[in-house]
Amino acid sequence: MQQSQPQVLYTPEQRAKRDATRWTLVQGVLAPVQFLVFLVSLYLVLNSLKTGEHTDWALASVVLKTLVLYAIMITGCIWEKVVFDKYLFAHAFFWEDVVSMGVMALHTAYLWVWWTGSWSTSEQLWLALTAYITYGINAAQYIRKLRMARLQKPSVNQAGSAVQVAV
């Protein structure tokens, strides 16, 4: 049975770029902010679907969540360009970026139907919930990659030179 090579998330050069750029900190701040906005909005959306109350708050919270999503996507593209020299679809984050495009499409569709009022409030909330499910999948992908990056930290071998630990 042939074993596959462990996936190396960052080359030593890419790791150095990642650690040196301020965009890593920006992503590190925006990700938990977005997750907090998501949790509050998810509560409001689910509560509104269940009770019919505070619907305006629920709808507005999805708009806010979408704006924060745009901010993290734009800054994430800049981060990816700095680290991998590609704005999107770098090999290390290809599938995360693919799912992110679906997340963006659903959130953007929500903004459109919210702005135009072309769907009922209930339909808008269900679209938001669908967007949130895909966001949850995407967030899990990125958390997995964060864990991989931590496990891939360089270690020092017996001769004292850095060795890349693959996952």
Backbone hydrogen bonds, N-H to C=O, Kabsch-Sander energy under -0.5 kcal/mol:
donor,donor_aa,acceptor,acceptor_aa,energy
9,L,7,Q,-0.6
15,R,11,T,-2.7
16,A,12,P,-2.0
17,K,13,E,-2.2
18,R,14,Q,-2.9
19,D,15,R,-2.6
20,A,16,A,-1.5
21,T,17,K,-1.7
24,T,21,T,-1.1
25,L,21,T,-0.6
26,V,22,R,-2.1
27,Q,23,W,-2.4
28,G,24,T,-2.2
29,V,25,L,-1.8
30,L,26,V,-2.9
31,A,27,Q,-2.4
33,V,29,V,-1.5
34,Q,30,L,-3.2
35,F,31,A,-2.2
36,L,32,P,-2.4
37,V,33,V,-2.5
38,F,34,Q,-2.7
39,L,35,F,-2.5
40,V,36,L,-2.3
41,S,37,V,-2.7
42,L,38,F,-3.4
43,Y,39,L,-2.2
44,L,40,V,-2.3
45,V,41,S,-3.1
46,L,42,L,-2.8
47,N,43,Y,-2.8
48,S,44,L,-2.4
49,L,45,V,-2.5
50,K,46,L,-2.1
51,T,47,N,-3.1
52,G,47,N,-0.5
52,G,48,S,-2.1
58,A,54,H,-2.2
59,L,55,T,-3.0
60,A,56,D,-2.5
61,S,57,W,-2.3
62,V,58,A,-1.5
63,V,59,L,-1.4
64,L,60,A,-2.4
65,K,61,S,-2.6
66,T,62,V,-2.3
67,L,63,V,-2.2
68,V,64,L,-2.3
69,L,65,K,-2.2
70,Y,66,T,-2.5
71,A,67,L,-2.0
72,I,68,V,-2.4
73,M,69,L,-2.4
74,I,70,Y,-2.7
75,T,71,A,-2.3
76,G,72,I,-1.9
77,C,73,M,-2.1
78,I,74,I,-1.8
79,W,75,T,-2.5
80,E,76,G,-2.7
81,K,77,C,-2.1
82,V,78,I,-2.4
83,V,79,W,-2.6
84,F,80,E,-3.0
85,D,80,E,-0.5
85,D,81,K,-1.5
86,K,80,E,-0.9
93,F,90,A,-1.4
94,F,91,H,-1.1
97,D,93,F,-2.4
98,V,94,F,-2.2
99,V,95,W,-2.3
100,S,96,E,-2.3
101,M,97,D,-1.7
102,G,98,V,-1.3
103,V,99,V,-2.4
104,M,100,S,-2.9
105,A,101,M,-2.4
106,L,102,G,-2.4
107,H,103,V,-2.4
108,T,104,M,-2.7
109,A,105,A,-2.5
110,Y,106,L,-2.1
111,L,107,H,-2.3
112,W,108,T,-2.2
113,V,109,A,-2.6
114,W,110,Y,-2.8
115,W,111,L,-2.8
116,T,112,W,-2.7
117,G,113,V,-1.5
118,S,113,V,-0.6
119,W,113,V,-0.7
124,Q,120,S,-2.4
125,L,121,T,-2.3
126,W,122,S,-2.3
127,L,123,E,-2.2
128,A,124,Q,-2.4
129,L,125,L,-2.3
130,T,126,W,-2.1
131,A,127,L,-2.5
132,Y,128,A,-2.4
133,I,129,L,-2.0
134,T,130,T,-1.9
135,Y,131,A,-2.2
136,G,132,Y,-2.4
137,I,133,I,-2.0
138,N,134,T,-2.5
139,A,135,Y,-3.0
140,A,136,G,-2.1
141,Q,137,I,-1.8
142,Y,138,N,-2.1
143,I,139,A,-2.4
144,R,140,A,-2.2
145,K,141,Q,-2.0
146,L,142,Y,-2.4
147,R,143,I,-2.3
148,M,144,R,-2.4
149,A,145,K,-2.7
150,R,146,L,-2.0
151,L,147,R,-2.2
152,Q,148,M,-1.5
153,K,150,R,-1.0
155,S,163,V,-2.5
157,N,161,S,-2.3
160,G,157,N,-1.8
163,V,155,S,-3.3
165,V,152,Q,-0.7
165,V,163,V,-0.5
166,A,164,Q,-0.6
167,V,7,Q,-1.5
